[in-house]
């Protein structure tokens, strides 16, 4: 936000890139599955769900592991 306020939109877009990719991943398999999967990868909650929800796929879990590590989102 500070970059955009200062008129540096290139820097603002670059700073948002990590968030944009993570936000899209949060909704790949519906809400709240993505959020719960990300929190599980971060170790903040367990990996179990109550029906009718199901845990995120292994593909989504791997994506969050990579995104969280790459962008240091802990």
C-alpha positions as CSV (number, residue, x, y, z in Angstrom):
1,X,0.0,0.0,0.0
2,X,2.8,2.4,0.8
3,X,4.4,1.8,-2.6
4,X,1.1,2.6,-4.3
5,X,0.5,5.7,-2.2
6,X,4.0,6.9,-3.2
7,X,3.1,6.3,-6.9
8,X,5.6,3.4,-7.3
9,X,3.1,1.0,-8.9
10,X,5.8,-1.3,-10.2
11,X,7.2,-1.9,-6.7
12,X,3.6,-2.3,-5.4
13,X,2.8,-4.9,-8.0
14,X,6.0,-6.8,-7.2
15,X,5.3,-6.7,-3.5
16,X,1.8,-8.0,-4.1
17,X,2.9,-10.9,-6.3
18,X,3.5,-13.3,-3.3
19,X,0.1,-12.5,-1.9
20,X,-1.7,-12.8,-5.2
21,X,-0.4,-16.3,-5.8
22,X,-1.2,-17.4,-2.3
23,X,-4.7,-15.9,-2.4
24,X,-5.5,-17.8,-5.6
25,X,-4.2,-21.0,-4.0
26,X,-6.5,-20.4,-1.0
27,X,-9.6,-20.7,-3.2
28,X,-8.4,-23.5,-5.7
29,X,-10.4,-26.2,-3.9
30,X,-13.1,-24.0,-2.4
31,X,-13.5,-22.2,0.9
32,X,-12.5,-23.0,3.7
33,X,-10.5,-26.1,2.4
34,X,-7.6,-23.9,1.1
35,X,-7.4,-21.8,4.3
36,X,-7.4,-24.9,6.5
37,X,-4.9,-26.6,4.3
38,X,-2.5,-23.6,4.5
39,X,-2.9,-23.4,8.3
40,X,-2.2,-27.1,8.5
41,X,1.0,-26.8,6.5
42,X,2.0,-24.0,8.8
43,X,1.4,-26.2,11.8
44,X,-1.3,-24.0,13.3
45,X,-4.1,-26.6,13.0
46,X,-4.4,-30.3,12.5
47,X,-5.1,-31.9,9.1
48,X,-8.6,-33.4,10.0
49,X,-11.9,-32.0,8.8
50,X,-15.5,-32.6,9.8
51,X,-17.8,-33.8,7.1
52,X,-18.9,-32.5,4.6
53,X,-15.5,-30.9,4.3
54,X,-12.5,-32.9,3.2
55,X,-8.8,-32.1,3.5
56,X,-7.0,-30.3,0.7
57,X,-5.5,-32.5,-2.0
58,X,-1.8,-33.5,-1.9
59,X,-1.3,-31.2,-4.9
60,X,-2.7,-28.2,-2.9
61,X,-0.7,-29.2,0.2
62,X,2.5,-29.3,-1.9
63,X,1.7,-25.9,-3.4
64,X,1.2,-24.4,0.0
65,X,4.5,-25.9,1.3
66,X,6.3,-24.3,-1.7
67,X,4.6,-20.9,-1.4
68,X,5.0,-20.6,2.3
69,X,8.7,-21.5,2.0
70,X,9.4,-19.3,-1.1
71,X,7.7,-16.2,0.3
72,X,8.4,-16.8,4.0
73,X,4.7,-16.6,4.8
74,X,4.9,-18.0,8.3
